[in-house]
Amino acid sequence: MEDALDAIMRIMERAFDPAYGEAWNRRQVGDSLSLRNTHFLLADRTGREPAKPEEAVGFIMSRGVVDEEELLLIAVLPEARGHGVATALLQRFTKKARARGMCRIFLEMRDGNPAEKLYLQQGFSTIGRRRNYYKSGSDGPFDAITFARMIA
């Protein structure tokens, strides 16, 4: 588990723009991963599970509750973006969530996050907006947009 935590933190530190304060710290990630309903996937450059955690260029973290899975974090190293890693991660994540009996996936993101295009392409729909939810960032505050996708 410690190797996976190291990989997640290495990717997160480079993937999240510090101007928005969206990255989690090591304790937050470690505490979340210690819960039995929290899941993660790592991805290599092809989007598949890497042979070793240090080969990971992307990750997803999620939390399952009853029959819904919340996508907490998704990140891909900047130099690996645009090659389908995030798409492959989302597809693997969806299959695993469905296998755990989940019927719906939801997530929340900062308005203006370029990942919105990916989510829409993967069948997510906007279901809500929280005005001025994210206070950090040089251009903030930003709205939070909630997306959902049925998978059952």
C-alpha positions, 0 to 999 in steps of 0.5 A: 500500500505504501508504494501505491501511496508514493505513486499517487502522491508523486503524480498528484504533486505534478498534476494539480495546479497549486494555484487552485489548492485541489491536491490532497496531502499525504495524510488525507490520501493515506487516511482515505485509503485506509477505509474499506470503502475507498478504492484506487487504480493506478495507470501506466502510459497505456492506461493499464495497471502498471507492473510496478507502482513507480511506472504509474502516470495516472490514478483514480481514487473513489469512495463507494456508499451503498450503490453509488461511487464518488470519484474523489480524485483523478490525475495524469502526469502532464507529459502523459496527457492527451494519450488516452490514459484518463479515458482508460482509467475511467473505463477501468474504474467504471467496470470495477465500480459496476462489479462492486454493485454500484449503479451510479458514479458521481463527481464534483469539479471546479468550474473551468476545469479542462477535465469537463470535456473528458467527463462529458465524453464518458457519458456524465451529465451535469446534475448540480452547481454550487455557487462560489464553492471553491474559494482558493485560486487566484481567479476565484471563487469558482462554482462546483459542478456536480456530474453523474452517470448511471452504470447499471 
